[in-house]
Amino acid sequence: MLFNIRWGSLRLKIIAWFLAPSAVILLAIAVVAFFVVQETNLRYLVAFLLFTSLVIPMLVIGLGVSRITSPITELTRAAQEVARGKFGLTVEAETGDEIEELAHQFNLMSQQLKDMYTTLEQRVADRTRELATLNTIATVVSRSLKLEEVLDSALVTVLERLELQAGAIYLVENDQLQLKAMNGFSEGASSVLKTLQMSESLSGQAILQHKPVATNIQAYAQIAEPSMVSLLTAENVQTLVSTPLAHHGRTCGAMTLVTQAQCTFSPQEMELLLAIGQQIGVAVENARLYEQARLEIELRRQADRDLLQASVDSERQNRELILLNHVITATTSDLEPKAILEVVCHELVRAFGVAQSAAALLNPDGESLTVIAEHKAPHLPSALSVIIPVSENPATLYVMKQKAPLALSDAQHDILLRPVHEIMRTRGTASLLILPIIQHGEVIGTIGMDSTSPREFTPEEIALAARVSAAVAQALEKTEAESD
């Protein structure tokens, strides 16, 4: 069908629609006239008239169709460009009819698409920047669980990302705001910023309202303390904004930021500040939980150490009591001095875990001591009847004069045992404890404890051994008195 043809342009279709019926009618008339008219001249005239009646309407219709289709063609090209993403194109069509109205609506649509795309690009850029800021802050605050480090690094990052001059972070303590981090203010500002009242600070307003609050220095001066206003004026602060630090609906503090320029914060910027405050609030809560857990663990460890020490002390006291009980039992029995000293040496070896213990009494000349009792490991040579010089032995001389125990951790090299170094090596003595036996304020003998492995005698061990030595002295004094 003619009206359903798919070839050609709209212009050809319109011309065909208008001319086809007329051409058929005129062709029929021409055929009839050609056969009716007999004269040749008239036939040429009829043919000319027929040709003119076809050409002139075709030209007129072609011009009219061009006037109609040209704006449509331009609209088509513009629509193709818009489809490629080139928004804002306009089409001129001054036809005074529906086509002009169509071009006007197309221009409106193109401009709206351009505005929407520009706004969308800006929103995407703003959102991308916000997400990058939040991601950066989240990364920074997650690097540490120490509260001070978290707040310092978070504040520095926020100031850099938001391009602000200075700021401070406060935490709520005892219904007051205590300064925990500060950056960008001059030296000495901390004394003014150290403590804020909830009702007299922008941080307090943000906490009470549970949302970011912004103001200028003139409005802030109406509620702030004069010292705070003076500080901010000296810092040339013009605009302030504060956001609460919250986690799961619980506000723990606020972050206040200042700038030296007059500015306003958009709703999107206020939402970003609120999100930043929530991130820092989570980090604060995590740091506090970590500190609490650390303290609990430390308390548990200390309790375990105390319990272990109490157990050790209890075990040591039991050993001491057993030792002293055995010594007292031996010293209160009717034994000779030599037998008493042998029992004491045996108990000292068992209680202190040393290889040997020997007791020596001062000879009548006062220049030497003689070993009269011992208890030793089976592989060690006996020290019974060994004469120990006093004046030529600095260690013994020290104990005799100072009347105090002497512990030597390196018996084979200590200068006080120089005269007997060879004996120490032969017997394998690594460490030595010498105890004086004192009667009536004078040293009448010594008790020695030999360890074949290096050992540091503790003050508690030395004190216990000294008590044993004192019990021995009392027993010997009692035995001497009974013998008289």
C-alpha positions, 0 to 999 in steps of 0.5 A: 500500500502507498501509505505503508511504504517503508522507503524514503524520507518523510518528505517523499512520503508526504509528496507521494501521498498528495501527488499520487491521486492527482497524478492518476486523475490527470493522467486519465484526463490526459488520455481521454483528451488525447484521443478526443482532440483531433487537432495536433496543436490542441493535443500539444496544448493539452499535454502542456497543461497536464505537465504544468498541472503536475510540476507546479503542485509538486514544487509547491508541495515540496516547499511546504513539506520542506518547511515542515520536515526541516525542523523535524530533521533537526529535532532528530539530529538533536535527539541523537546527540542528546542520546549520546550524552550531549545535553543542553542542545537547542532546536530553532523552529519558528513555524507557529504551529505544533512543530514549534511547540515540539521544539520548545518542549525538546529544548526544555527537556534538553536543558533539564537533562543537562541540569540533572546530569550536572547535579548528579555529577556533583552529588556523585562527586560529593558523595564520593568525597564523603565516603573517602573522608569516612573511609580515611577516618575509619582507617586512621582510628582503627590503627590503635586502641589507645584512646589518646592516639585515636583522638589525636590522629582522628582530629588531624585527619578531620581537619585535613579532609575538611580543610579547617584550621583548628579543632578540639575533642572533648569527652564527658566526665563528671557532667563536664567536658574534658579536653582530650585532643587539640590541634591548630590552636596557639600555645597556651590555649589548652589552659582555656580549653581544658574544661568546658561546661555543658551549657556554656559551650558549643560542644555541650549544645551538640551533645544535648541536641544529639546533632551537629551545631554551627554558629558564628563567633558573634552568636557564640559570644552570647553563651561562652565564657569571656576567656573562651571568647577572647581566645577565639577572637585572638585566633581570628575564628569566625565560624564554629561547628560541633558534632557529638561523638556517639555510639549506639545512641550513647553520647560520650563527647563532642568534636568542635572545629573552627575556621577563620572564614565566614562560612555556612555548612550545607545539610550534606556537610552536617550529615557528614560531620554527624557520620564522622562523630559516630565513627570517632564515637565507636573508636572511643568506645572500642578504646575504652573497652580495650583499656577496661579489658587490659586493666581487668587482665592486669588485675587478674594477672596481679591476683594470680601473681599474688596468689602464687606468691602467697602460695610460695610464701606459705610453702616457705613458711612451712619449710621454715617452721618445720626446720625451726621445729626440728632445730628446736627439738634437737636443741632442747634434747639432752644431746652433746654439742657435737650431736646438736650441731650434726642434727642442725647441719642435717636439717640445713642441708634438707631445708636449703637443698645444699650439698653440705653443711658443716659446723666449726667451733673456735679453738681456745687460742682464738686463732682458728676453728675446728670442724666438729660436725657436718652433713654432706652428699655421699660423693663429697670428702669429709671436712671433719677435723679440718682447721680453719684459720681466722686471721689468714681467712678474710671471709671467716675474719669478716664473720668473726668481727662483724658478727653477721652472716656472709653470703658468697655467690662465687666461692671459687673466685671471691677475694674473701676466700682467696686462701681457700680457693683451691679447697673450694674447687676441690670440693666443688663449692660454687656458693657459700653461706657462713653463719656466726654462732654467737654467745654472750656477744662473742662469736664462738663458731661458724656454720657453713652451707656449701652449694655445688651449683651457683646460687644467690642466697636471698635475704629471707634465706639468710634471715632464716639461717641466722635464726637457726644459728641463734637457736644453736647458740642458745642450745650450746649455752644451755648445754655448757651451763648444765655441764658446769 
